[in-house]
Amino acid sequence: MGLIRLDKFLADMCVGTRSEVKKLIRAGQIRVDGAVCRLPEKKIDPKLAKVLHGSEEIGYADYEYFMLNKPKGCVSATEDGRYPTVMDFVTEHKRKDLFPVGRLDLDTEGLLLITNDGALAHRLTSPAHHIPKTYEAGVDGIAGEADVRAFAAGLDIGENRLTLPAELVVLKANVISLVRVTVYEGKFHQIKRMFEAVGKPVLSLKRISMGSLILDEGLDPGAYRSLTKDELEGLNCYAQNK
């Protein structure tokens, strides 16, 4: 990465807005490599420069990656006028340009990747790559082999084409059945529409994996953590090979 302006560095790292950090710089509240710097336009190497705001050192991050266990009742967006967003739960971060990769419905919970890596997000969500996503669902009705075959064959959910073949595993068959389903596309409300097509409305829905990334069972709804090095390397490798 090349040199960038000091005010952009500070704004990117959430110290403040561009106008706010300019005021901090001109007020002498920012030190660069031990010396007060009052020039917002000063070019620095973000990887090498030691930047202090008061006594706090401002570290730089090109990209951040978080696994969120999305709770029900919030939307997969960066802002919304009606509901809380998933970004309200990710409170400790450096970058200001984070966003959710893909979306989960308001009443769907589970695995959601939060990042500012647009290239990875595109690879994971592009319809051309068919990244598998696995969900656990509670459905109204006794699920059985006929449903497994129907999902494997593709279902008519009211679009021009049948859905791509999906893998359905019945975990518990009862009046309310527990199932696990893996899909390779991301149509609007797809899981719910597929089960409606076989006459078994979805009562609860939780995503448990996307590609090689598996939801950490230790994360309560609304909790998040950074991806581990192995998780990130595995996800990048998986996405690039699709």
Secondary structure, DSSP 8 states (H G I E B T S, - for coil): ---EEHHHHHHHTTSS-HHHHHHHHHTT-EEETTEE---TT-EE-TTT--EEETTEE----S--EEEEEE-TT-BSSS--SSS-BGGGT--S-S-S--EESS---TT-EEEEEEES-HHHHHHHH-TTT---EEEEEEEEB---HHHHHHHHH----SSSS-----EEEEEE-SSEEEEEEEESS--TTHHHHHHHHTT--EEEEEEEEETTEE--TT--TT-EEE--HHHHHHHHHHHHT-
